């Protein structure tokens, strides 16, 4: 009985430990640079700032409120953006999201 309990505890511990956090090298493959038109999409109050490339790829930009307020008056505009790419949903649908680390107006 003790060995069964020990086995269950070991399995729980192993299941909770999970993989190590990604290193900078592993995360580098998720950093991309894209160019395209940035605009505000959606209907108030469910709007988002989105970049659309010439190939029609869409990226929701993960901006904080201050960054968004500073950017919106000049939109639509073309930008080159470098940032961390990740998957998430917007308006109930899956979209690629981009957390910008550098933005350059073209």
C-alpha positions as CSV (number, residue, x, y, z in Angstrom):
1,X,0.0,0.0,0.0
2,X,2.8,2.4,0.9
3,X,4.5,1.7,-2.5
4,X,1.3,2.5,-4.3
5,X,0.9,5.7,-2.4
6,X,4.6,6.6,-3.1
7,X,4.0,5.8,-6.8
8,X,1.0,8.1,-7.0
9,X,2.7,10.9,-5.3
10,X,5.7,10.5,-7.6
11,X,3.5,10.7,-10.7
12,X,1.7,13.8,-9.4
13,X,5.0,15.5,-8.7
14,X,6.3,14.6,-12.2
15,X,3.1,15.7,-13.8
16,X,3.2,19.1,-12.0
17,X,6.9,19.8,-12.7
18,X,6.4,20.2,-16.5
19,X,9.1,21.3,-18.9
20,X,11.6,24.0,-18.1
21,X,10.8,27.5,-19.1
22,X,12.0,28.3,-22.6
23,X,15.4,29.8,-22.9
24,X,16.2,32.9,-24.9
25,X,17.5,30.7,-27.7
26,X,14.3,28.7,-27.8
27,X,12.2,31.8,-27.8
28,X,14.2,33.4,-30.6
29,X,12.3,31.2,-33.2
30,X,9.1,32.9,-32.0
31,X,10.5,36.4,-32.7
32,X,9.5,37.6,-36.2
33,X,9.7,40.8,-38.3
34,X,6.7,41.6,-40.5
35,X,5.6,44.6,-42.6
36,X,2.1,45.7,-43.4
37,X,-0.8,48.0,-42.8
38,X,-1.9,48.7,-39.2
39,X,-5.5,49.6,-38.6
40,X,-8.1,49.3,-35.9
41,X,-10.6,46.5,-36.5
42,X,-13.8,45.4,-34.9
43,X,-16.7,47.3,-33.4
44,X,-16.6,49.4,-30.2
45,X,-16.0,48.3,-27.5
46,X,-14.5,45.2,-29.0
47,X,-11.8,46.7,-31.2
48,X,-8.2,45.7,-31.7
49,X,-5.1,47.1,-33.4
50,X,-4.2,44.6,-36.2
51,X,-1.4,44.4,-38.8
52,X,-2.2,43.0,-42.2
53,X,0.7,42.0,-44.5
54,X,0.7,42.2,-48.3
55,X,0.1,38.5,-48.3
56,X,-3.1,39.0,-46.2
57,X,-1.6,37.5,-43.0
58,X,-3.2,39.1,-39.9
59,X,-1.6,39.8,-36.6
60,X,-3.3,41.2,-33.5
61,X,-0.9,43.6,-31.8
62,X,-0.6,43.1,-28.1
63,X,-0.3,46.7,-27.0
64,X,-0.9,48.2,-23.6
65,X,-3.5,51.0,-23.4
66,X,-0.9,53.8,-23.5
67,X,0.8,52.4,-26.6
68,X,-2.5,51.9,-28.3
69,X,-3.7,55.5,-27.5
70,X,-0.4,56.9,-28.9
71,X,-0.6,54.8,-32.1
72,X,-4.3,55.1,-33.0
73,X,-4.4,58.8,-34.2
74,X,-1.9,58.0,-37.0
75,X,-3.7,54.9,-38.3
76,X,-4.1,53.4,-40.8
77,X,-0.3,53.4,-41.6
78,X,2.4,51.0,-42.8
79,X,4.8,49.7,-40.2
80,X,7.6,47.2,-39.9
81,X,7.2,45.3,-36.5
82,X,9.5,42.9,-34.8
83,X,8.1,41.0,-31.9
84,X,7.2,37.8,-30.1
85,X,4.7,35.7,-32.1
86,X,2.1,33.6,-30.1
87,X,-1.4,32.1,-30.7
88,X,-4.5,33.5,-29.0
89,X,-8.1,34.4,-29.7
90,X,-9.8,37.6,-30.5
91,X,-13.5,38.0,-30.8
92,X,-13.9,34.2,-30.3
93,X,-11.6,33.3,-33.2
94,X,-8.0,32.2,-33.3
95,X,-5.5,34.8,-34.5
96,X,-1.8,35.1,-34.5
97,X,-0.7,37.7,-31.9
98,X,2.4,39.8,-32.0
99,X,3.9,41.4,-28.9
100,X,6.0,44.2,-30.5
101,X,9.5,44.8,-29.3
102,X,10.3,47.3,-32.1
103,X,8.0,49.3,-34.4
104,X,9.1,51.4,-37.4
105,X,6.8,53.5,-39.4
106,X,7.4,53.1,-43.2
